[in-house]
Amino acid sequence: MAERKFAALADLRRRAEPPPAEEPPDTERAPETPPIVEARAPEPAPPPVVAALSPEPAPPPPAPVPVPIAPAATVPAVIAPEAQKGRGRPPGKRSDPDWAPRTILMRSKIHRRVSIMLLERDDGPDLSELVDQLLTEWISRQP
């Protein structure tokens, strides 16, 4: 295919006329007319090349090289908590199986007042812990 591309360029160079030699100007000669270029039909595209499938199967991949493992005495079984790097947030109530989301109905005024009071306390419980604490106390007072 590359030969065809460059063959067209070579053909154009062959058609080009060489530059005129240094001749004295002749006033009696008629002006030269540009050469007539014939239009040619474009060459048909070559058929696509299809690779033949080989009847032989591909060789199997090489076997993995065994890696020596250090004895168990030199490898610590558990990494100390100080050496572990914390990633992301610490686990919260949603990941604790003792806590589950519940839907309750509560008056808006009460919710707003309790939320403001809990926000003012930096070390106080959040709303779910407060509700849990109050319900636990209520259960303990029941006969």
MODELLER restraints for C-alpha pairs under 7 A, 6 or more apart:
rsr = mdl.restraints
at = mdl.atoms
rsr.add(forms.Gaussian(group=physical.xy_distance, feature=features.Distance(at['CA:93:A'], at['CA:99:A']), mean=5.93, stdev=0.5))
rsr.add(forms.Gaussian(group=physical.xy_distance, feature=features.Distance(at['CA:94:A'], at['CA:100:A']), mean=6.92, stdev=0.5))
rsr.add(forms.Gaussian(group=physical.xy_distance, feature=features.Distance(at['CA:118:A'], at['CA:124:A']), mean=6.28, stdev=0.5))
rsr.add(forms.Gaussian(group=physical.xy_distance, feature=features.Distance(at['CA:118:A'], at['CA:125:A']), mean=6.96, stdev=0.5))
rsr.add(forms.Gaussian(group=physical.xy_distance, feature=features.Distance(at['CA:118:A'], at['CA:126:A']), mean=6.51, stdev=0.5))
